[in-house]
Amino acid sequence: MSRNSTRLFYIWDALCDLSLNSDTWITRGQIKDYLYRKHEIKAEPHSITRNLKTLQDLGNQGLLHGCAIENRIEQRRRNGEDSPKNVGWKLTRESEFTKSEVRLIIDSLLAFPMIPDNQRDKLIDHLDGLAESQGRLPQIVPIMGSNLANKQIFYTIDVLAEAIHTRQPVSFLLGYFDTDKELHHSIAGSKERSYTVMPYQLIAANSRYYLLGYFPGGEYPYHFRVDLIMDVRLNPAAEGFVGTNQGTTSNAPAFDPASYRAEHAHMMGGASSLMRFRIRKDSLVYAYDQFGGHIDFIHGTDDGKWVEARVASSTAAMESWALQFAESVEVLGPPEVHESIRKRTAWLANAYGDTDNT
């Protein structure tokens, strides 16, 4: 590094320490004192001015990563005439987010029910300052507060992230919400649900986080709601996890989290298989909501109102979705899924049908 480049670096250091994100304008004299006090560098005022202008040009060229160097000149009255007076210099950090971008981030945070109210409010206060025009942004108001939340959520995410990065097993309890609206280690009279898994990845779905993890020797991952996980800890001494591959057990096949998410809508478990169904064309948006772009369309009906399609999905996810949109969706296969839905609709007809006890 040349002597001049070194000087630029030290002057940048002075601007960061003395003026960043403040209303303070620093003079060449203050920079001169800073350079000598901190780095034992002797610099003349005119050379400092030259270096400051070089840094200013770099900022104007977009080479200072969102920072700009400002120089304030005021007209002062001297001997009956106006003359320019250099007030000083300062470093400002330009926002990397527009107001609408910050609004979108905050509204997404408000729609995330797993975060406790007080922690959510602190995050929003931090985010508010990112906008190019500061001040409280109008936001979407959450319909329901997040009081039913796990107070350990941020700690849990930190531990799981470390475990995934370092490929270490974790042990935890899976809690329950009881009628007192609090999260407990177990329902009264039942055993604690204790698990030890090799964590693979965190997935965001249904406005919640889910942990994908393998049991010892397991070929396929299980998923757990992170907001129900309690007392998580790294457990590197756990048995059965010898020979890992990308955080999974050695005998685990190649795994695609995106496909898992698509095939297990609403994070409903179970094996995935190829489903065949018929859907009204004016209801296709609901199929895209559920399965994304993973659907293959086979052919349409002669009247153009229905289309036959297929998609890989877990049985539970397909049954739940098909029942939700029963007037617009008919599952054609596999036969066992069709039969399961038939039995469930028969049960519903019996439970909600006309009776003499209305």
Disulfide bonds with the S-S distance in Angstrom:
none
